[in-house]
Amino acid sequence: MKKALMVIDVQNGMFQEGNVVYNWDKLLKNLKSLIGQARSAGTPIFYIQHNAQVGKPLEFGAKGWEIHPEIAPETQDIIVQKTTPDSFLNTSLNEELKKQGIEHLVVGGIQTEACVDTTCRRAFSMDYKVTLASDTHSTWDTDELTAQQIINHHNGVLRWFADVYSHEEISFIS
């Protein structure tokens, strides 16, 4: 079963001073490791890039919109643009995955309870096998819950839709 790594919305706007995504340094370190594993195995990497409206942190074409330089895509990687939390809705993602014969998606990125959650559930409903890299997604505290509580909750709930493993437990070698 051919795998691909999907990195969702890890863009500069998620790392703004005073409003940096939770555990950002560990997130980038773990994503970098996962990307390195995928590259070593020749696994395709798909970067999902959110396009927001003017004035928003991920405003299309602005500095905040760019993919974070620590995990920057290489020439062979595919970048898919989106405007909703669902990486499949009104995008070329499914078409690109089908073109490459991808059946299994390994998912990480930002924001746990929005784009990561929605994309995992949608991929599952589209008959993709999904693996969520439990330590490669993040979010922010809310008034009710800490970011860590949200991450833990989703690592539990998304087990209905995905296999959930740490980045160190995931292999791209078939």
Residue frames relative to the residue before (quaternion, step in Angstrom):
aa qw qx qy qz dx dy dz
M 1.0000 0.0000 0.0000 0.0000 0.00 0.00 0.00
K 0.3429 -0.7802 0.4906 0.1816 3.57 -0.50 1.22
K 0.2413 -0.7953 0.5497 0.0841 3.55 -0.86 1.10
A 0.0678 -0.7339 0.6696 0.0920 3.48 -1.42 0.32
L 0.3461 -0.6884 0.5929 0.2339 3.53 -1.25 0.53
M 0.1128 -0.7839 0.6090 0.0432 3.56 -0.94 0.96
V 0.1005 -0.7824 0.6146 0.0067 3.55 -0.72 1.19
I 0.1520 -0.8450 0.5120 0.0266 3.55 -0.37 1.32
D 0.9033 -0.0721 0.0361 0.4215 3.53 -0.99 1.06
V 0.3586 0.6928 -0.5465 0.3045 3.61 0.94 0.76
Q 0.1878 0.8045 -0.5086 0.2424 3.48 0.42 1.41
N 0.6980 -0.5083 0.3140 0.3947 3.57 -1.17 0.60
G 0.6337 0.5718 -0.3265 0.4061 3.59 1.01 -0.78
M 0.6260 0.5327 -0.3304 0.4639 3.59 1.26 -0.33
F 0.7121 0.4136 -0.2214 0.5223 3.58 1.33 -0.16
Q 0.2617 0.7962 -0.5060 0.2039 3.58 1.09 0.67
E 0.5641 -0.6037 0.4487 0.3405 3.53 -1.02 0.86
G 0.7948 0.2576 -0.2208 0.5032 3.53 -0.85 1.02
N 0.7885 0.1407 -0.0874 0.5924 3.58 1.27 -0.24
V 0.1992 0.8069 -0.5242 0.1854 3.55 0.94 0.97
V 0.5678 -0.5979 0.4470 0.3468 3.55 -1.04 0.82
Y 0.6271 -0.5852 0.3792 0.3471 3.58 -1.08 0.82
N 0.8633 0.0431 -0.0567 0.4996 3.55 -1.07 0.90
W 0.0921 0.8755 -0.4700 0.0635 3.55 1.16 0.73
D 0.6679 0.5129 -0.3199 0.4342 3.60 0.93 -0.84
K 0.6567 0.4865 -0.2969 0.4939 3.58 1.03 -0.81
L 0.6050 0.5616 -0.3417 0.4492 3.57 1.05 -0.80
L 0.6996 0.4639 -0.2752 0.4687 3.59 0.79 -1.01
K 0.6318 0.5350 -0.3275 0.4554 3.59 0.99 -0.84
N 0.6993 0.4675 -0.2732 0.4668 3.60 0.85 -0.96
L 0.6401 0.5096 -0.3245 0.4746 3.59 1.02 -0.76
K 0.6265 0.5404 -0.3295 0.4549 3.58 1.00 -0.84
S 0.6474 0.5163 -0.3012 0.4729 3.56 1.01 -0.87
L 0.6677 0.4996 -0.2950 0.4664 3.59 0.91 -0.93
I 0.6376 0.5147 -0.3142 0.4794 3.58 1.02 -0.85
G 0.6403 0.5244 -0.3195 0.4615 3.61 0.99 -0.82
Q 0.6353 0.5191 -0.3209 0.4733 3.58 1.00 -0.84
A 0.6634 0.5045 -0.3020 0.4629 3.57 0.93 -0.94
R 0.6557 0.5115 -0.3163 0.4564 3.61 0.89 -0.89
S 0.6503 0.5307 -0.3124 0.4449 3.60 0.95 -0.91
A 0.7227 0.4230 -0.2346 0.4936 3.57 1.07 -0.75
G 0.4775 -0.6781 0.4354 0.3500 3.60 1.26 -0.07
T 0.3765 0.7333 -0.4770 0.3049 3.58 1.21 0.50
P 0.4775 -0.6696 0.4804 0.3048 3.60 -0.87 0.88
I 0.1840 -0.7676 0.6067 0.0941 3.55 -1.12 0.76
F 0.1409 -0.7766 0.6133 0.0314 3.50 -0.89 1.10
Y 0.1579 -0.7612 0.6242 0.0778 3.55 -0.81 1.06
I 0.1845 -0.7562 0.6194 0.1022 3.54 -0.87 0.98
Q 0.0871 -0.8143 0.5736 -0.0174 3.55 -0.72 1.13
H 0.3031 -0.7755 0.5318 0.1548 3.54 -0.63 1.19
N 0.2104 -0.7586 0.6088 0.0983 3.54 -1.00 0.93
A 0.0712 -0.8171 0.5720 0.0083 3.58 -0.40 1.22
Q 0.6487 -0.5300 0.3977 0.3743 3.51 -1.37 0.23
V 0.7015 -0.4450 0.3587 0.4257 3.53 -1.34 0.30
G 0.7985 0.2933 -0.2370 0.4693 3.55 -0.98 0.94
K 0.6061 0.5409 -0.3522 0.4648 3.60 1.28 -0.21
P 0.6607 -0.5322 0.3478 0.3992 3.64 -1.17 0.49
L 0.7590 0.3139 -0.1887 0.5383 3.63 1.10 -0.62
E 0.1267 0.8266 -0.5331 0.1282 3.56 1.10 0.75
F 0.5423 -0.6514 0.4335 0.3061 3.55 -0.80 1.12
G 0.8397 0.2018 -0.1737 0.4733 3.56 -0.91 1.03
A 0.6078 0.5581 -0.3580 0.4370 3.62 1.21 -0.31
K 0.7125 -0.4486 0.3271 0.4290 3.59 -1.30 0.25
G 0.6635 0.5231 -0.3011 0.4420 3.62 0.96 -0.83
W 0.6148 0.5693 -0.3215 0.4411 3.56 1.22 -0.54
E 0.5932 0.6097 -0.3603 0.3828 3.60 1.12 -0.67
I 0.5396 -0.6034 0.4797 0.3386 3.56 -1.15 0.69
H 0.5829 -0.6130 0.4014 0.3512 3.57 -0.94 0.94
P 0.5163 -0.6962 0.4054 0.2905 3.62 -0.77 1.02
E 0.5976 0.5840 -0.3729 0.4036 3.64 1.09 -0.53
I 0.7794 0.2343 -0.1380 0.5644 3.59 1.16 -0.50
A 0.1637 0.8526 -0.4843 0.1084 3.56 1.24 0.52
P 0.5093 -0.6558 0.4683 0.3022 3.56 -1.05 0.77
E 0.3360 -0.6920 0.5974 0.2269 3.53 -1.30 0.46
T 0.7661 -0.4186 0.2469 0.4205 3.54 -1.30 0.33
Q 0.7208 0.4631 -0.2597 0.4456 3.60 0.90 -0.90
D 0.5565 0.6195 -0.3903 0.3926 3.61 1.22 -0.32
I 0.3478 -0.7243 0.5577 0.2085 3.53 -1.19 0.57
I 0.1585 -0.7665 0.6177 0.0758 3.55 -0.96 0.95
V 0.1114 -0.7859 0.6079 0.0201 3.53 -0.81 1.11
Q 0.2974 -0.7575 0.5622 0.1471 3.55 -0.87 1.04
K 0.0115 0.7967 -0.6041 0.0117 3.58 -1.05 0.79
T 0.2607 -0.7688 0.5647 0.1485 3.56 -1.30 0.34
T 0.7140 0.3450 -0.2363 0.5616 3.60 1.30 0.07
P 0.6670 -0.4954 0.3511 0.4317 3.64 -1.20 0.13
D 0.6465 0.5066 -0.3044 0.4824 3.61 1.22 -0.45
S 0.3557 -0.7750 0.4877 0.1868 3.58 -0.43 1.23
F 0.6632 0.5014 -0.2991 0.4683 3.60 1.26 -0.31
L 0.6188 0.6013 -0.3437 0.3707 3.59 1.07 -0.75
N 0.8550 -0.0673 -0.0105 0.5142 3.55 -0.71 1.20
T 0.5677 0.5447 -0.4144 0.4574 3.59 1.02 0.86
S 0.5648 -0.5914 0.4601 0.3456 3.54 -1.35 0.07
L 0.3540 0.7934 -0.4607 0.1818 3.63 1.26 -0.06
N 0.6959 0.4722 -0.3047 0.4471 3.61 0.65 -1.02
E 0.6377 0.5324 -0.3142 0.4596 3.58 0.97 -0.87
E 0.6703 0.4965 -0.2941 0.4666 3.60 0.92 -0.92
L 0.6481 0.5093 -0.3179 0.4685 3.60 0.98 -0.82
K 0.6585 0.5127 -0.3046 0.4591 3.60 0.92 -0.92
K 0.6061 0.5752 -0.3397 0.4316 3.59 1.02 -0.87
Q 0.7572 0.3679 -0.1868 0.5063 3.57 1.03 -0.84
G 0.4902 -0.6933 0.4145 0.3275 3.60 1.26 0.11
I 0.3200 0.7629 -0.4993 0.2574 3.59 1.16 0.58
E 0.0716 -0.8018 0.5931 0.0136 3.55 -0.95 0.97
H 0.7568 0.3010 -0.1412 0.5628 3.59 1.26 -0.43
L 0.1172 -0.8081 0.5766 0.0280 3.56 -0.72 1.11
V 0.1762 -0.7237 0.6588 0.1057 3.54 -1.02 0.91
V 0.1190 -0.8510 0.5112 -0.0146 3.55 -0.54 1.24
G 0.1299 0.7410 -0.6540 0.0796 3.52 -1.18 0.82
G 0.4032 0.7377 -0.4963 0.2167 3.57 -1.25 0.17
I 0.5275 -0.5961 0.5166 0.3154 3.49 -1.33 -0.51
Q 0.7479 -0.1721 -0.6410 0.0114 1.96 -1.90 1.46
T 0.6203 -0.6233 0.3369 0.3364 3.53 -0.76 1.15
E 0.8102 0.3293 -0.1595 0.4579 3.57 0.53 -1.19
A 0.6904 0.4305 -0.2789 0.5101 3.58 1.25 -0.04
C 0.8450 0.2015 -0.1050 0.4840 3.58 -0.15 -1.28
V 0.6547 0.4971 -0.3275 0.4659 3.62 0.94 -0.77
D 0.6647 0.5013 -0.2948 0.4690 3.59 0.87 -0.98
T 0.6910 0.4916 -0.2862 0.4460 3.59 0.74 -1.07
T 0.6824 0.4876 -0.2936 0.4587 3.59 0.90 -0.90
C 0.6215 0.5292 -0.3476 0.4613 3.63 0.98 -0.73
R 0.6840 0.4858 -0.2864 0.4628 3.57 0.85 -0.99
R 0.6693 0.4996 -0.3036 0.4586 3.59 0.92 -0.88
A 0.6359 0.5214 -0.3322 0.4620 3.60 0.95 -0.84
F 0.6324 0.5283 -0.3208 0.4669 3.58 0.98 -0.87
S 0.7000 0.4692 -0.2786 0.4607 3.60 0.86 -0.93
M 0.6692 0.4535 -0.2900 0.5122 3.58 1.28 -0.30
D 0.5580 -0.6669 0.3376 0.3604 3.57 1.33 0.41
Y 0.4086 0.6430 -0.5314 0.3704 3.57 1.05 0.68
K 0.3957 -0.6141 0.6065 0.3136 3.55 -1.23 0.50
V 0.1223 -0.8135 0.5680 0.0255 3.58 -0.85 0.97
T 0.0594 -0.7422 0.6660 0.0443 3.53 -1.11 0.83
L 0.1965 -0.7606 0.6098 0.1046 3.55 -0.82 1.04
A 0.3008 -0.7318 0.5843 0.1806 3.57 -0.77 1.05
S 0.3760 -0.8174 0.3973 0.1805 3.54 -0.04 1.41
D 0.7627 0.3305 -0.1819 0.5253 3.59 1.13 -0.55
T 0.6352 0.4999 -0.3423 0.4791 3.56 1.20 0.54
H 0.6543 0.4109 -0.3662 0.5186 3.57 1.06 0.73
S 0.0339 -0.8184 0.5731 -0.0261 3.56 -1.11 0.64
T 0.1420 -0.7650 0.6259 0.0545 3.52 -1.43 0.19
W 0.5037 -0.6093 0.5033 0.3488 3.57 -1.25 -0.49
D 0.5986 -0.5200 0.4540 0.4063 3.55 -1.29 0.32
T 0.1998 -0.7219 0.6408 0.1682 3.55 -1.27 0.50
D 0.6961 -0.4279 0.3356 0.4688 3.59 -1.24 -0.09
E 0.7417 0.4290 -0.2120 0.4700 3.58 1.10 -0.73
L 0.8243 0.1456 -0.0179 0.5469 3.59 0.97 -0.85
T 0.4547 -0.6338 0.5375 0.3205 3.54 -1.21 0.51
A 0.6471 -0.5013 0.3929 0.4191 3.57 -1.23 0.37
Q 0.6489 0.5211 -0.3281 0.4469 3.61 0.93 -0.83
Q 0.6325 0.5159 -0.3347 0.4709 3.61 1.02 -0.72
I 0.6399 0.5159 -0.3206 0.4708 3.59 0.98 -0.81
I 0.6504 0.5093 -0.3086 0.4715 3.60 0.92 -0.91
N 0.6680 0.4978 -0.3024 0.4632 3.60 0.84 -0.95
H 0.6421 0.5319 -0.3171 0.4520 3.56 0.95 -0.91
H 0.7101 0.4553 -0.2669 0.4660 3.59 0.83 -0.96
N 0.5932 0.5375 -0.3750 0.4676 3.60 1.06 -0.59
G 0.6662 0.4827 -0.2932 0.4871 3.59 1.13 -0.61
V 0.7108 0.4698 -0.2620 0.4532 3.58 0.72 -1.08
L 0.6966 0.4924 -0.2931 0.4318 3.59 0.88 -0.87
R 0.4475 0.6745 -0.4608 0.3639 3.62 1.25 0.02
W 0.5717 0.5726 -0.3755 0.4521 3.60 1.26 -0.32
F 0.7769 0.3376 -0.1442 0.5115 3.58 1.20 -0.57
A 0.7995 0.1670 -0.0418 0.5754 3.57 1.23 -0.44
D 0.4385 -0.5780 0.5875 0.3586 3.51 -1.33 0.26
V 0.1748 -0.8020 0.5666 0.0722 3.58 -0.89 0.90
Y 0.1239 0.7851 -0.5883 0.1488 3.55 -0.60 1.24
S 0.5315 -0.5759 0.4905 0.3811 3.57 -1.22 0.38
H 0.6610 -0.5209 0.3501 0.4113 3.59 -1.19 0.45
E 0.6404 0.5452 -0.3247 0.4327 3.60 1.09 -0.64
E 0.6815 0.4889 -0.2779 0.4682 3.58 1.19 -0.52
I 0.6123 0.5673 -0.3378 0.4350 3.58 1.28 -0.23
S 0.0996 -0.7833 0.6123 0.0404 3.53 -0.98 0.94
F 0.2852 -0.7555 0.5662 0.1653 3.54 -1.03 0.80
I 0.5592 0.5769 -0.3913 0.4487 3.55 1.31 -0.02
S 0.3726 -0.7663 0.4843 0.1986 3.57 -0.64 1.13
